[in-house]
């Protein structure tokens, strides 16, 4: 029932009587199977994918870059991060490569966790807006421009070669992780905010009560 919520109620109803089933319950189960037989194309999407982005040397104090990543299960955003990278990147390509490695690590952890629930995934799409970073990951030759990159980030290339992930280029306008890396113009910010399914989760009264509670803590 992981991908067929339309039969959730019917199955749970039949399960209630599994200790002492009757003919009517058997007929109900058969009806569920007939329904599944004639609707094999239906199902909810539980595909796993990730987005990674970086803003190169945006910290004016130490010139370290910011990584932004997010992971989606189906159409739902389930994980995200925004953090300053631990080392200074010499190029935008390197910063993007490090961000992609971080996103890859999170995707592999999610894949392992979801496998405990019976979900199986093939090559997980990892969408990056830097063609240069993708080329570095896909190129097994270590040349002068990338040999200084910490070896721990090259596991991105390793998992690409193993077939665990698939590096896909996405245009910057559709890069969902962009919102985690730098300030954006309002139109771009609002567009990405909408893609991320951020809605008005609180009614006015709840918002006011939260502000009152916050003010009480500060005074």
Sine and cosine of phi, psi and omega as CSV:
sin_phi,cos_phi,sin_psi,cos_psi,sin_omega,cos_omega
0.00,0.00,0.08,1.00,-0.02,-1.00
-0.87,0.49,-0.63,0.78,-0.02,-1.00
-0.94,-0.35,0.14,0.99,0.00,-1.00
-0.77,-0.64,0.94,0.34,0.01,-1.00
-0.90,0.43,-0.27,0.96,-0.01,-1.00
-0.94,0.35,-0.30,0.95,0.03,-1.00
-0.95,-0.31,0.12,0.99,-0.06,-1.00
-0.84,0.55,-0.78,0.62,-0.06,-1.00
-0.90,0.43,-0.71,0.70,-0.04,-1.00
-0.88,0.48,-0.68,0.74,0.00,-1.00
-0.92,0.39,-0.71,0.70,0.00,-1.00
-0.89,0.45,-0.57,0.82,0.03,-1.00
-0.91,0.41,-0.66,0.75,0.02,-1.00
-0.93,0.38,-0.57,0.82,-0.03,-1.00
-0.89,0.45,-0.48,0.88,-0.01,-1.00
-0.86,0.51,-0.44,0.90,-0.11,-0.99
-0.93,-0.37,0.34,0.94,-0.06,-1.00
-0.95,0.32,-0.36,0.93,0.03,-1.00
-0.94,0.34,-0.57,0.82,0.01,-1.00
-0.62,-0.79,0.94,0.34,-0.06,-1.00
-0.95,0.31,0.45,-0.89,0.06,-1.00
-0.87,-0.50,0.04,-1.00,-0.02,-1.00
-0.86,0.51,-0.63,0.77,-0.02,-1.00
-0.88,0.47,-0.56,0.83,0.01,-1.00
-0.95,0.31,-0.62,0.78,0.07,-1.00
-0.88,0.47,-0.65,0.76,0.03,-1.00
-0.90,0.44,-0.61,0.79,0.02,-1.00
-0.91,0.41,-0.66,0.75,0.02,-1.00
-0.90,0.43,-0.68,0.74,0.04,-1.00
-0.88,0.48,-0.60,0.80,0.01,-1.00
-0.91,0.41,-0.61,0.79,0.05,-1.00
-0.89,0.46,-0.69,0.72,0.01,-1.00
-0.91,0.42,-0.61,0.80,0.05,-1.00
-0.91,0.42,-0.64,0.77,0.03,-1.00
-0.88,0.47,-0.69,0.73,0.02,-1.00
-0.91,0.42,-0.59,0.81,-0.01,-1.00
-0.89,0.45,-0.63,0.78,-0.07,-1.00
-1.00,-0.06,-0.01,1.00,0.05,-1.00
-0.75,-0.66,0.78,0.63,-0.04,-1.00
-0.94,0.35,-0.31,0.95,-0.06,-1.00
-0.99,0.12,-0.18,0.98,-0.05,-1.00
-1.00,0.08,0.42,-0.91,0.04,-1.00
0.38,-0.92,0.49,-0.87,0.03,-1.00
-0.99,0.11,0.57,-0.82,-0.04,-1.00
-0.98,0.18,0.84,-0.54,0.06,-1.00
-0.84,-0.54,0.60,0.80,0.04,-1.00
-0.95,0.32,0.56,-0.83,0.00,-1.00
-0.95,-0.31,0.73,-0.68,0.02,-1.00
-0.47,-0.88,0.35,-0.94,-0.03,-1.00
-0.70,-0.71,0.40,-0.92,0.07,-1.00
-0.80,-0.60,0.66,-0.75,0.06,-1.00
-0.68,-0.73,0.57,-0.82,-0.01,-1.00
-0.48,-0.88,0.25,-0.97,0.02,-1.00
-0.49,-0.87,0.53,-0.85,0.13,-0.99
-0.92,-0.38,0.92,-0.38,-0.17,-0.99
-0.95,0.30,0.80,-0.60,0.14,-0.99
0.80,0.61,0.64,0.76,-0.08,-1.00
-0.99,0.13,-0.21,0.98,0.07,-1.00
-1.00,0.08,0.89,-0.45,-0.10,-1.00
-0.97,0.23,-0.17,0.99,0.00,-1.00
-0.99,0.12,-0.80,0.60,-0.04,-1.00
-0.88,-0.48,0.03,1.00,0.04,-1.00
0.87,0.50,0.49,0.87,0.12,-0.99
-1.00,0.08,0.45,-0.90,-0.06,-1.00
-1.00,-0.02,0.25,-0.97,0.04,-1.00
-0.92,-0.39,0.77,-0.63,0.06,-1.00
-0.99,-0.13,0.64,-0.77,0.11,-0.99
-0.76,-0.65,0.77,-0.64,0.01,-1.00
-0.66,-0.75,0.43,-0.90,0.13,-0.99
-0.47,-0.89,0.47,-0.88,-0.04,-1.00
-0.78,-0.63,0.68,-0.74,-0.02,-1.00
-0.86,-0.51,0.64,-0.77,0.14,-0.99
-0.92,-0.40,0.95,-0.32,-0.17,-0.98
0.93,0.36,-0.82,-0.57,0.05,-1.00
-0.97,-0.23,0.12,0.99,-0.07,-1.00
-0.98,-0.18,0.76,-0.65,0.10,-1.00
-0.97,0.23,0.86,-0.50,-0.10,-0.99
-0.88,-0.47,-0.26,0.96,-0.02,-1.00
-0.41,-0.91,0.58,-0.81,0.01,-1.00
-0.36,-0.93,0.33,-0.94,0.01,-1.00
-0.40,-0.92,0.46,-0.89,0.11,-0.99
-0.60,-0.80,0.90,-0.43,-0.07,-1.00
-0.49,-0.87,0.45,-0.90,0.05,-1.00
-0.98,0.18,0.68,-0.74,-0.02,-1.00
-0.94,0.34,0.48,-0.88,-0.11,-0.99
-0.96,0.28,-0.40,0.92,-0.04,-1.00
-0.76,-0.65,0.32,-0.95,0.01,-1.00
-0.98,0.21,0.78,-0.63,0.03,-1.00
-1.00,-0.04,0.66,-0.75,-0.03,-1.00
-0.99,0.13,-0.20,0.98,-0.03,-1.00
-0.42,-0.91,0.27,-0.96,0.08,-1.00
-0.88,0.47,-0.61,0.79,0.02,-1.00
-0.86,0.52,-0.71,0.70,0.00,-1.00
-0.90,0.44,-0.68,0.74,0.01,-1.00
-0.88,0.47,-0.68,0.73,0.02,-1.00
-0.91,0.40,-0.61,0.79,0.00,-1.00
-0.90,0.43,-0.68,0.74,0.02,-1.00
-0.91,0.41,-0.66,0.75,0.04,-1.00
-0.89,0.45,-0.66,0.75,0.02,-1.00
-0.90,0.43,-0.60,0.80,0.04,-1.00
-0.90,0.44,-0.64,0.77,0.04,-1.00
-0.90,0.44,-0.68,0.74,0.02,-1.00
-0.91,0.42,-0.64,0.77,0.02,-1.00
-0.87,0.50,-0.68,0.73,0.01,-1.00
-0.86,0.51,-0.69,0.72,0.01,-1.00
-0.92,0.39,-0.65,0.76,0.01,-1.00
-0.89,0.46,-0.66,0.75,0.00,-1.00
-0.92,0.39,-0.60,0.80,0.07,-1.00
-0.91,0.42,-0.69,0.73,0.03,-1.00
-0.90,0.43,-0.64,0.77,0.02,-1.00
-0.87,0.49,-0.70,0.72,0.01,-1.00
-0.91,0.41,-0.64,0.77,0.00,-1.00
-0.92,0.39,-0.70,0.71,-0.03,-1.00
-0.94,0.35,-0.39,0.92,0.04,-1.00
-0.91,0.42,-0.42,0.91,0.06,-1.00
-0.92,0.39,-0.34,0.94,0.02,-1.00
-0.99,-0.16,0.20,0.98,0.06,-1.00
1.00,0.06,0.14,0.99,0.01,-1.00
-1.00,0.02,0.68,-0.73,0.00,-1.00
-0.83,-0.56,0.66,-0.76,-0.03,-1.00
-0.78,-0.63,0.54,-0.84,0.11,-0.99
-1.00,0.03,-0.72,-0.69,0.07,-1.00
-0.95,0.32,0.85,-0.53,-0.04,-1.00
-1.00,0.09,0.82,-0.57,0.02,-1.00
-0.93,0.37,0.77,-0.64,0.12,-0.99
-0.86,-0.51,0.92,-0.39,-0.13,-0.99
-0.99,-0.10,0.84,-0.54,-0.06,-1.00
-0.79,-0.62,0.64,-0.77,-0.02,-1.00
-0.99,-0.10,0.17,0.99,0.03,-1.00
-0.93,-0.36,0.94,-0.34,0.03,-1.00
-0.92,0.40,-0.50,0.87,0.00,-1.00
-0.92,0.40,-0.68,0.73,0.02,-1.00
-0.90,0.43,-0.62,0.78,0.05,-1.00
-0.90,0.44,-0.65,0.76,0.01,-1.00
-0.90,0.44,-0.63,0.78,0.03,-1.00
-0.88,0.47,-0.67,0.74,-0.02,-1.00
-0.93,0.37,-0.56,0.83,-0.06,-1.00
-1.00,0.05,-0.23,0.97,-0.05,-1.00
-0.99,-0.12,0.91,-0.40,-0.03,-1.00
-0.96,0.28,-0.18,0.98,-0.02,-1.00
-0.99,0.15,0.81,-0.59,0.00,-1.00
-1.00,-0.06,0.96,-0.29,-0.04,-1.00
-0.96,-0.29,-0.02,-1.00,-0.17,-0.99
-0.89,0.46,-0.45,0.89,-0.05,-1.00
-0.98,0.19,-0.27,0.96,-0.07,-1.00
-0.81,-0.59,-0.07,1.00,-0.10,-0.99
-0.93,0.37,-0.31,0.95,-0.01,-1.00
-0.99,0.11,-0.20,0.98,-0.03,-1.00
-0.92,0.40,0.72,-0.69,-0.03,-1.00
-0.80,0.60,0.70,-0.71,-0.08,-1.00
-0.87,0.49,-0.45,0.89,-0.04,-1.00
-0.92,0.40,-0.33,0.94,0.03,-1.00
-1.00,0.08,-0.25,0.97,-0.03,-1.00
-0.98,0.21,-0.02,1.00,0.10,-0.99
-0.92,0.39,-0.30,0.95,0.12,-0.99
-0.87,0.50,-0.74,0.68,0.04,-1.00
-0.89,0.46,-0.64,0.77,-0.02,-1.00
-0.88,0.48,-0.71,0.70,-0.03,-1.00
-0.97,0.26,-0.42,0.91,0.13,-0.99
-0.92,0.38,-0.70,0.72,-0.01,-1.00
-0.92,0.39,-0.51,0.86,0.03,-1.00
-0.97,0.25,-0.26,0.97,-0.01,-1.00
1.00,0.01,0.25,0.97,0.02,-1.00
-0.97,0.23,-0.57,0.82,-0.01,-1.00
-0.77,-0.64,0.32,-0.95,0.06,-1.00
-0.79,-0.62,0.89,-0.45,-0.02,-1.00
-0.99,0.13,0.85,-0.52,-0.08,-1.00
-0.82,-0.58,0.70,-0.71,0.03,-1.00
-0.99,0.16,0.68,-0.74,0.06,-1.00
-0.76,-0.65,0.63,-0.77,0.01,-1.00
-0.92,0.39,0.49,-0.87,-0.10,-1.00
-0.85,0.52,-0.54,0.84,-0.01,-1.00
-0.91,0.42,-0.42,0.91,0.00,-1.00
-0.96,-0.28,0.24,0.97,0.00,-1.00
-0.99,0.11,0.97,-0.23,-0.09,-1.00
-0.91,0.42,-0.46,0.89,-0.04,-1.00
-0.98,0.21,-0.10,0.99,-0.04,-1.00
-0.87,0.49,-0.50,0.87,-0.05,-1.00
-0.93,0.37,-0.28,0.96,-0.03,-1.00
-1.00,-0.09,0.00,1.00,-0.15,-0.99
-0.93,-0.37,-0.44,0.90,-0.10,-0.99
-0.26,-0.96,0.27,-0.96,0.10,-0.99
-0.91,0.40,0.60,-0.80,-0.03,-1.00
-0.84,-0.54,0.38,-0.93,0.17,-0.99
-0.89,0.46,0.44,-0.90,-0.14,-0.99
-0.85,0.52,-0.68,0.73,-0.04,-1.00
-0.88,0.48,-0.70,0.71,0.02,-1.00
-0.92,0.40,-0.65,0.76,0.01,-1.00
-0.89,0.45,-0.71,0.70,-0.01,-1.00
-0.91,0.42,-0.60,0.80,0.01,-1.00
-0.90,0.43,-0.75,0.66,0.00,-1.00
-0.92,0.38,-0.57,0.82,0.05,-1.00
-0.88,0.48,-0.62,0.78,0.05,-1.00
-0.93,0.38,-0.65,0.76,0.05,-1.00
-0.87,0.50,-0.52,0.86,-0.09,-1.00
-1.00,0.06,0.09,1.00,0.08,-1.00
0.87,0.49,0.63,0.77,0.09,-1.00
-1.00,-0.01,0.93,-0.36,-0.08,-1.00
-0.92,-0.40,0.03,-1.00,0.10,-1.00
-0.97,0.25,1.00,-0.03,-0.12,-0.99
-0.99,0.11,-0.29,0.96,-0.06,-1.00
-0.86,-0.51,0.62,-0.78,0.09,-1.00
-0.99,0.14,0.22,-0.97,-0.13,-0.99
-0.85,0.53,-0.68,0.73,-0.03,-1.00
-0.88,0.47,-0.62,0.78,0.00,-1.00
-0.93,0.37,-0.62,0.78,0.03,-1.00
-0.89,0.46,-0.71,0.70,0.00,-1.00
-0.88,0.47,-0.66,0.75,-0.01,-1.00
-0.91,0.41,-0.57,0.82,0.03,-1.00
-0.93,0.36,-0.64,0.77,0.04,-1.00
-0.90,0.43,-0.64,0.77,0.03,-1.00
-0.89,0.45,-0.68,0.73,0.02,-1.00
-0.90,0.43,-0.64,0.77,0.03,-1.00
-0.91,0.41,-0.66,0.75,0.01,-1.00
-0.89,0.45,-0.62,0.78,0.00,-1.00
-0.90,0.44,-0.53,0.85,0.01,-1.00
-0.96,0.28,-0.45,0.90,-0.08,-1.00
-1.00,0.06,-0.38,0.93,-0.06,-1.00
-0.99,-0.14,0.00,0.00,0.00,0.00
